[in-house]
Amino acid sequence: MEIETVRQNGHAHVGSRESSVERELNGEIEAVELNGCSGSPKSVNGHIMKKPHHVGDTHDGRIKRKAKHLTQRQSSRGESNAITNGSGSAGMYSINGHSNNYVVPHRRWKNSRRSRNGYGRGLPKKGGAGGKGVWGLPGSEAFEELYEDENDPNYDSETNDKNIILSEVIPEISPEEFFKLAEPIVLEYYEHGDTHEVAVNLDDILTGLLRPHVISVLIEIAMDHKDSQREMTSVLVSDLYGRVITGKDIEKGFEMLLANLPDLILDTPEAATILGNFLARAVADDCLPPKFVTKPSEHGELSEHALAAIRRADTLLQMKQGWAHLDNVWGMGGPLRPVKTITKQMTLLLKEYLSSRDVQEAHRCLRALEVPHFHHELVYETVVMTLESLSQTTEEAMCELLSSLDKACLVLPASMEQGFLRVFDDMADIVLDVPLAYIILDRFMERCNRAGFVTDKILSNMPSRGRKRFVSEGDGGNIKPPTIPICDSLHLKMNE
């Protein structure tokens, strides 16, 4: 391997301006070992003399190194500054291609953060994260914990304790808060009737201690609604059993209701009967054991109202084939019942009203039917019953009933109009059974018009009597007077 050295005596004063480390490094560069022996290089006429290699001397103690690849570096100004080899040692320094006989010293290793193994790319060690007084790895400031001074007035030793173990805690809600959360779920269930959605929503807010309150909340809400909603509540209790609540939860829920029954009666007077129906239905649906009803002594001291509810449930269960009839303990809902059944119940309602003349009882019975879409049938039956009665007393009573229904908004004007129009369409058949139907209808419509609940549209659609027959038409009949008293018409009919 050939090694060249450069020696310039004319610029000795340059070394005076160099530091001691640079002078030592320049001295090491000038003292070059040739074939393992130190000495000064020889030159002839300013040319460096090279020592030839010994031929065949391959077993001597020389250290053989690989040839260094010479590279040229450029400064930040784009000038070629030096020629260096691959290991970072400096060669002859030149500016603009002219040699100034200045030897570039080694880089100062003291403050260097670059790799020293000779195989790196010249990048800082550990990506800039190693060493003292460095900025650290880029982005590492986001992962470092904030240092808090214990002398800081805002320092809290309890929050900065390293021995704290964090665990998930689910706060318990009170029964009053659970009632507020569950009430919208139950009211929405009365609209869509999907028990699966109710079960999912209750699972989100339920904890172990609040499960007995599910029955209490469901039945308390159902007491303020109609029989159709109570039937839906019984179905919901049966579907939630085994999925959201257990048999013991249902028993505890009914025990809470029995204990709270005196307060429930203040808002719902028939609460004892309603609770007894719920108890009997729960036993029939296998949600409660029969001993819960047959052995009330196991529940401790019960109030008079609680004992009445248990006796009601026991009576329903002891009836002949009572368990089979308990599916309809709340009756059939309005839309589920046949039309003939609803018509029959409306007829019984009108007959009971004619015998008692109790308008409020008639209103209550009409609400209990829960068929607002079928109220036109009540108007139809009222007018037909009035035509068949042939009595002015019945006309007055029926007019008073329809007027009260209109004022209470139980029967809407559309249903009132539809009921009268149905009667007008069937007058051809009604007159066959009641010959004086047209006369009675005219008188009844005038009475209703004076009451103020019959519109002009209804009066304009009212049918008139058939065309009068004349003697000249060959039937030998006489022209009847425009109005015939009821007593006279009956007398004439009997004489015929």
Disulfide bonds with the S-S distance in Angstrom:
none
